[in-house]
Amino acid sequence: MVKIHEKGIRVMYPSDSAKVEFDKISNDFFNHFKTKVNNHSILIEYLRDQENLKVEIVTKKKIFETFVSLNPNLKDLDDLLSFDLS
């Protein structure tokens, strides 16, 4: 969120799914915010910000390493059974 002028706020979102989730709570959030700052003439502008979208490729090996961090016994099981995580 960025203040663009005295009566404007720009809300930047990375994806359409993030906007949908934000839309679910935005009315309550902005109504409370406008009441808190005692300014009901605030204008909200939405802008999709694709530059800051982080895309991460999750491989089977990375998923397995995440599970190993939660349960170290999986590493012993991998050593014993030699899973193919390629």
N, C-alpha and C positions, 0 to 999 in steps of 0.2 A: 504494500500500500504506500502510495506517495501522495503528498499534499501538492496539488498543482496550482492552486490559488486559494484565496480566503474562503471560497464556498465550493471547492472542488476536491475530490479525492479520486485518484486513479488506482484501481485494483488490477494488478497484473497476475495472470494465472498461466501456468505452463501447458495445460492440456484441457481438452473439453471435459474430461471426466472430473478434473479438479474444479472446473467451473460449476458443474452439476452439483457436486458435493457442497461447494461454497454457497450456491443458490439456496440450498436447504436451510441454511442457518443465517443467511445474510439479512433477511428482513428483521429478525429479532435482534441481531447484532447491531445493525445500523439504527434501528429505532431506539435501542438502549444508548448507543453512542450519541445520537442527536439530543436525547434528553439529558445525558450527562454533561455535554458541553453547552447545552441550552442554545442550540442552533439547529432549527428544523429546515433551513433552506440549503443544506449541504447537498451537492449534486455528486452522484457516484458515476464514474466512467470505468468501463471494463475494457481491458486490453489484453490480448493474448501475447505472451512473451515466450516465443519459441527459442530464443537464444540461450536462455538459462535452463532449458529442459535438459535434464540429465538422463541419458539412455544407458542402461547397463545391461550387458548381455550376461545372462546367468547360465552357466554350464552345469552339467551333471556333477562334475568334479567340485565346483564351487558350492553347490547345494550340499554335497556330501561333507565338505569341510565345515560348513555351517553346522550340520548335524553332529559332526565330531566335536566341535567346540561345546555343544550342549551335552553330549554323551561320549566321553573318551573311549568307552568300550567298543565303539564302532570302529576305531582305528585298529584294535586288536582283531576284530572280526575281518576287516579288510586284509590284514596281513595273513590271516589264516586261509581265507577263501579267494583272495586275489580278484576283487571285483574289477570289472571292465568299466571304467569311468571316462572313456574317451569320447 
